Amino acid sequence: MTDFICSLLKQSGDPLNILGMVGIALLTILIPIAVAIFNDKKDFEILDRNVILDHVVNARYFLIYIALVYVPILLWAGSSFLLRFIELIVWGVGIYFIAMVLINSYHWMKGDKFMLRFDY
């Protein structure tokens, strides 16, 4: 699996561009979703805002998720092969967390909101 990822990064040009663009793509998708979620004016507006920030988006940790995506890119140039592999894993974890925010946002918009409200 790691050989496939490394060969893919070598064939397609600068790995920093690829890794950065994946992070930017996910964050770009998140912008209209956030606008749609927070512009929804219905019953329980204050409760929903708190549930969204605490359970759907995990706003407390969101900057950490972004750091997991972009700090490895900043450190990439001066890293050895082993360190680059670790940075790639850290980047993947950050991408996973941002993707989970997107998935949770989708479930919030399409799913049963009352279960999350009761959990809060």
Secondary structure, DSSP 8 states (H G I E B T S, - for coil): -HHHHHHHHHHTS-HHHHHHHHHHHHHHHHHHHHHHHHT---TTHHHHHHHIIIIIS-TTTHHHHHHHHHHHHHHGGG--HHHHHHHHHHHHHHHHHHHHHHHHHHHHHHS-HHHHHHH-
